[in-house]
Amino acid sequence: MERLMKRLPLLMLLAAVILTAAQRDPYRNDCVRCHRKLPVTLDKFFFNYLLKYSSEREVKAALYSFLRHPTKKKALASEELIRQYGLMPPSRLSDTDLRRAIDTYWETYKVFGKIK
């Protein structure tokens, strides 16, 4: 019992870290937070990607490529928006968090299955 009591604080800390990581939402915490400053909403960017790339797989691949290595050629933002706000820096999210953010973005704005 004494042994368990000595380990209890460590176990509680480990549980807190795991719960915190599980609740982390990279889309809302990282993407939305920065994009709130722009006059163009994230749904407008989404529809630009959907118009250009059509499928879920292609949209997600294009987003991932742009977010890892943003260039003017890959950007779907207007020249004016880029001139005023600049090209976004490469994402510093981990590969896992970036893919989770893109998945959340897709689920938030996809139109498939929502149109009647």
C-alpha positions in Angstrom: 0.0 0.0 0.0 2.8 2.4 0.9 4.4 1.7 -2.5 1.2 2.6 -4.3 0.9 5.8 -2.3 4.4 6.8 -3.4 3.4 6.2 -7.1 0.0 7.8 -6.9 1.2 11.4 -7.7 3.1 10.1 -10.7 0.1 8.1 -11.9 -2.2 11.2 -11.5 0.3 13.3 -13.5 0.4 10.7 -16.3 -3.4 10.6 -16.4 -3.6 14.4 -16.6 -1.1 14.5 -19.5 -3.0 11.8 -21.4 -6.4 13.5 -20.9 -4.9 16.9 -21.9 -3.5 15.4 -25.1 -6.8 13.7 -25.9 -8.7 17.0 -25.6 -6.3 19.0 -27.7 -7.9 20.1 -31.0 -5.3 21.4 -33.4 -7.8 22.7 -35.8 -9.6 25.0 -33.4 -6.5 25.8 -31.2 -4.1 26.4 -34.1 -5.9 27.0 -37.4 -9.0 28.9 -36.3 -7.1 31.0 -33.8 -4.9 32.5 -36.6 -7.5 32.6 -39.3 -9.8 34.7 -37.1 -7.6 37.7 -38.0 -8.3 37.4 -41.7 -11.3 39.0 -43.5 -11.9 35.8 -45.4 -13.4 32.9 -43.4 -12.1 29.4 -43.4 -15.2 28.1 -45.2 -14.3 30.3 -48.2 -10.9 28.7 -48.4 -12.5 25.3 -48.1 -14.8 25.9 -51.1 -11.9 27.2 -53.2 -10.1 23.9 -52.5 -13.2 21.9 -53.2 -13.8 23.7 -56.5 -10.2 23.1 -57.6 -9.5 19.6 -56.3 -13.0 18.0 -56.0 -12.4 14.9 -54.0 -11.8 14.4 -50.3 -8.5 12.7 -50.9 -7.2 15.4 -53.3 -8.4 18.3 -51.1 -6.7 16.9 -48.1 -3.5 16.2 -50.1 -3.4 19.7 -51.5 -4.0 21.2 -48.0 -1.3 19.1 -46.5 1.2 20.1 -49.2 0.4 23.8 -48.9 0.4 23.8 -45.1 3.8 22.1 -45.0 5.4 24.2 -47.8 3.3 27.2 -48.6 4.1 28.9 -51.9 2.2 31.5 -54.0 1.8 28.9 -56.7 0.0 26.5 -54.3 -2.0 29.2 -52.6 -5.7 29.6 -53.4 -5.9 33.0 -51.6 -6.2 36.1 -53.8 -3.1 38.1 -54.6 -4.5 41.0 -52.7 -5.0 38.9 -49.6 -1.5 37.6 -49.8 -0.1 41.1 -50.5 -2.0 42.5 -47.4 -1.4 39.6 -45.0 1.5 37.7 -46.5 1.8 34.1 -47.2 1.3 31.9 -44.2 4.4 30.3 -42.6 4.8 26.5 -42.8 2.8 24.7 -40.2 4.7 23.7 -37.1 2.1 21.1 -36.2 3.3 17.5 -35.9 2.3 15.3 -38.8 -0.4 13.7 -36.7 -1.8 17.0 -35.5 -1.8 18.5 -39.0 -3.6 15.5 -40.4 -6.1 15.7 -37.5 -6.6 19.4 -38.2 -7.2 18.8 -41.9 -9.7 15.9 -41.1 -11.6 18.2 -38.7 -11.6 21.0 -41.3 -13.0 18.6 -43.9 -15.7 17.3 -41.6 -16.6 20.9 -40.6 -17.2 22.2 -44.1 -17.8 19.2 -46.4 -21.0 19.5 -48.4 -21.4 15.8 -49.3 -24.3 14.3 -47.5 -25.6 17.6 -46.3 -27.3 18.8 -49.5 -30.9 17.5 -49.9 
